[in-house]
Amino acid sequence: MRGSTRKRGSSWTAYWDTTDLTTGKRQQKSKGGFRTQKAAQAHLATVIVATNEGGYIEPSKQPLGAFLEREWLPAIRGELRPLTYENYRRIVADCILPESEPIGKVPLRALTAAHLNGLYQRLEERGLAVGTRRLIHATLRRALNNAVAWDKIKTNPAGKANPPRQAAGRAQAWSAREVRQFLLYVQGDRLEALWRLAAATGMGRGELLGLRWQDLEGDRVHVRQQALPTPGVVSFGPPKSRRSERSIALDAHTVEALRHHQETQGLERDLAGPAYQDRDLIFCNELGQPIRPTKLGDRFVQLRKGAGLPMGSLHTLRHTHITIALTEGIPVHVVAARAGDRPEQILSTYAHLLPHSDAEAAAAVAAAIAPSVSLTGR
């Protein structure tokens, strides 16, 4: 491999020859802007050594936006859940590609951590939440990791960027009295059994809407799929993780509510006749069609307000189930198994909702050792 340096105006440029691996033709590459010949020669030596060792990557001139839209998204689509792909696509369309956003036009080879930090600052000025900005950073980090793997760039600038910091989230839960207040209010609602099942098991909305009658066996329900809010339709996919695919015991009242719901659903099927689309779903609309997760969330908020409860999304029922189980002394590993989560994650998320645990532990230990330990030594 040959190379040389040449002065152009007030700066120096390094030139070298490479071979196109596709066509076999020789090409001349260059990099300019060096203040001294020595600096240009040092860069040239680095390129020659890296090329001889097979480690040199010609940085891509392709703009970030074009890479994300035309290469990255199509390449990873088959690897992702539909909802995950849609989130990535929306981030690229809304935050990188708009004409008003300069980062989409920056060539991959020129992209720096400063460009990414500038993007995060502009997104903050637009009013995007910290969690959303962190998701955008995670998306870019993944995409640029792929760019490195595909020999588009040598290093990932996202590794040196400063993503928005987020304080540890705190789950909000209702008291047992508030749960009873809500469940009393929703008596007679078409989805009464769903609200009770959510409170009794801590299942997520996608898991609830993915349940089929074949997943109900006696006093146990099996989580085998979840509903996904993909554009225009509701699709179904596997649970989020292996832990999420689980079997959960049900209390007698919840089983009774589900059986009553099954009878009501049978009447709806008879009334709808041929228009009914039976997909074996436990929770569906009056024609058997899947319920969109977002609409279920909206309905919950409507009912929650009607019940006179000031705060909470549908996820609050999950937080509440876990919190009540922990305060009632259910072992953490059992609570985690029911929730489909890791025990350490349960502790880190819900410890602040257990204000009396430390004092209760102190009292319990003191009561246990009191008969055999004398503080006075007598």
N, C-alpha and C positions, 0 to 999 in steps of 0.2 A: 504494500500500500504506500502510495506517495502523497506528499503534502508540501505546502509552501506557505509563506506569509507575504503580504503585500500591503504597502501603505496606501490608503485611499483618503485623500483630504487630510484631516487632522487625526485620523484613527487608523488602526491596523486591522487587517482581515486575514483569517486563516482559511486556507483552501486544502481540500483533500479529495481523493478519488474513492468511490465505492462501486460495488457491483450490485445491480438490481437483482434480487434473488428470483424474481418472477421471469424477467426477460433475459437476464444474463448480460445486459449491456452495462458499460461503465458510465458512471455519472459523477459529475463534480459537485461537491457540497462546499458550503462556506458559512462562516460565522464572523461577523464584523463587530465593530464598536469597541475594540480593545485600545486602551490608551497608549500602550507601548508594544513594541515588537516582541519583547520578552513575554508579555502576557499572552499574545497571540500564539507564540511558539509553545508555551506551556499548555494551552488548550489543545493545540494540534497534537502534541505528544500524548495527551490523555486520550484523545479520540483514536489515535493509531493503536495504542496499547489495548484499549477496550475493544476495538474492532478485531484485532488479531486474536483476542481471547474470547470473542463471540459475545461480549457484554455491552457493546455500544448500541444504543437505540436512537434512531433519528427522530427527534421530537416532532409530533404531528402539528401541521399548520391548521388542521380542522378546528373550527370554532366549537366551543363547549356546547352551545345549544344544538348545533347540527349533529354532533357526536351523540348527545343524549337522545335526541328525537329519532335519528335515522339509523343508528347502530345499536346503542345500548338497550333501549326499550324493546326493539324487536328481538334482540338476542336473548334477553332474560325472560321474556313473556312466558315461555313454556315451563320455566322453573318455579313460577310463583303462583300463589293462590290468586284468584280473580280480584279480590278486594285489595290485596297488597299491590298488585300490578296497577290497579286503577288509582291507588294513592300515589304511586310513583309517577304515573302519567299526568295526573293532575298537578303535582308539584312542578314538573318540567314545564307544563303548559302555562301555569299561572305565575311562576316565579322566575323562570329562566328565559323563556322564549319571547315574552312581550317586547315590543320595540323600545319601550321606555326603560328596559332593564339592560344595562351595558354588559353584564357578565356573560350573557349568552353569546356575545360576539367576540369574546376574548379567545384567541387560539389556544388549544390545549398546551402547546409548548411554552406559552407565555403566562399561563395561569399560575398565580401565587396565592399564598395564604392571605395576603392583603386583599386580593380580589374577593375572596370568600368572606373575610371579615366585613368588607364594605357591603356585601350583599346582606349579611345578617343585620347590619346597622340599618340599612334601608327598609328591611322587612319589619324591624322594630318600629321605625317611624310610621310605617303603614298600619301599625296597630296589631300585628300578628302576635299571638300568644307565645310565651316562651316554649311551651311544649311543641307547638307547630314549627317554630324556628329550629328546634333541636331535631325534629323529624326531617326537615329539609337538609340540615347538616349531615344527618345519617345517610340520607339518600345520595347526596353528592359524594360522601366518603365511599360508599359502596360502588358507585358508578366509576369513580376515579381509581379505585382499586382494580376494577375490571380494565380500565384504560392502561394501567401498569402491566397487568397480566397479558394484555393484547399488544404489548410493545408500542403503545401510542405515546406514552411518557415514561420517564425513568422512575420518578418518585411521585407520591401522592401528596399534593399540597394541603389536602384537608387534614393531614396529620400534624401540620404546624399551625393550623387555624385555631381560633378561639371560639368554640361554639357557645351559644348562650347558656348561662348557668341556670339551673332550676333547683329551687329548694326541694327537699324531700317532701313528697306529697303526703297529705294526711287524709285518710278515708273518713268520710262522714257517715254516721250511722244513726238510726232511730233507736229510741228506747223500746222496750217490750210493750209498754203502754201505747206508744205511737203506732207500732205494727198492728196491734189489736184494733186501734182506731181506724186504720186504713182498711184492714180486712173486713171490719164490720160495714164500712161504707161501701165496699165493692160487692157486697152480697147481692146477687141477682144480676150482676154484670155478666155479659156473654162470656168474658174471659176470666171469670172469678177463679176457676181452677188454676189458671196460669199464674195469677197473682199469688195464690196460696202456695203453689209449687215453688215459685221463685223465693218466697220468704222461708219456706221449709227446707230448701236445699242449697240456696245460694247460687243456683245455676245462672249463667249469663243469658242475655236476650237471644243471641244466635243459637245457643244450645237449646233453649226452650222452644224456639220456633223450628228447630230441626228435628224435634222428637216425633217418632212414629209410634203407632199403637203396638207394633211389634217390639218396641223398645221397653214396653211396660210389662213386667213379669211379676205378678203377685204384688208384694209390697216393695219392689225394687224397680228403679228406672235406670236404663243404660244409656249413657251419652256416647253416641257413635257418629254423629254428624252435627254440623251447625249450618244455619242459614246465613248467607252472605249477601249484603246489599249491593250487588253489582248493578251497573247502569241499566235502567229500563226493566230489569227482571230481578227475581230472587233466585239465586243459585244455591247449591248445597255443596259443602266440602267437608273434609275430615276435621275433627277438633283441632284446636290450636297446637296441642302438644300431646305426647304420650300420656302425661299425667291427666290431661283434660278428658281423655277417653277412659271413662270410669263407670262404676256401678254404685248407685246411691240408694240407701235404705229410706223408705217413706213411712211416715206415721199413719195411723188408721184414718184420721180425719182427711188427710191429703188424698189417700187412696179413694176414699168415699167421694171426695169432690171430683176426682178424675172420672170415676165411674158415672157420676151424674152428668158430667160434661159429655161423656161418650153417648149417653142416651139422648141428650139434646142434639148432638151432632147427627145422630141417626135420623131424628125428625127433620132436621135441615136437609139432609140428603134426600129424604122422601119427598119433601116439598119442592126441591130443585129439579128432581127428575133427571132427564138426560143432560141438563146443563151442569150437573155436579161433576167435578173432576176429582175423583177419589185418588189421592196420593198417599193414603194411610197416615197423614199428618194428624197429630193430636190437636194442634192449634193451627187453624186456618180460617179463611173467611167463610161466609155462608154458602159459597159455591165450591169449597174444597181447595181453593187456590192459596198459595203461601202468603203470609202476612209479611210486609216489608219491616225489617227491624227498626228503621227510623220511625215508621208510623206507630209501632208498638210503644216506642219511647215517648212519642207525643201523647199517646193515649194515657200512659201512666202519669205524666205530668198533669194532664187534665183531671184525672181522678184524684191525684194527690192534693191538688188545690181544692177540689170539691170536699175532700175529707178534712180540710182545715189545717193541713200540715205545711209549714212554711218553706221547707227545703227538701231537695232530694230528686235524683233521677232514678230511672229503673235500676241502675247499678247500686243504688242505696240499699235495696233489698238484699243484695249479695253481701255488702258490708255489714248490714244488720245481722244477717244470719250468722256470719263468722264471729262477730263481736259477742252476740248472745251465747253462742256455743262456748267461746273461750271463758266468758264470765261465769258460766255454769260449771266450769271445771272440766270440760271435755278436753282430753289431751290434744296437744297441738298437732301431732302427726295424724290423728283421726280427723280433725277439722280440715287439715290440708288435703287429705285424701278425698273428703267430700267435696271440697272446693276445686279440686283439680290443680292444686298449686303446691309449691315447695314449702316445707315447714319453716325454713328460714325467711322466706318471703312473707309468709303469714305473720311471723313475729315482727319483722321490720315495718310492716304496713299497719298493723293493728295494735302494737304495744301501747301507743298513746291513748287508746280508747279503753285501757284497763287501769284506771288511776288507783284502784284499791288493791291491785295484785301484790305490790311490794309490801304494803302494810299487812295484808292478809297472810303473806308468806312469813313475815316476822312473827305474827301472832301464832301461826300454826307451829312453827319451829319451837317457839318459846313454850307452848303448851306441851309439846312432845318431850322436851328435855327437862321441864320443871321438876318432875318427881325425883330426878336423879342428880340434879345439880343445885348446889346451894351457893348463892351469891355472897353470903356472909362467912362461909367457911365452917359453919357450925352444923 
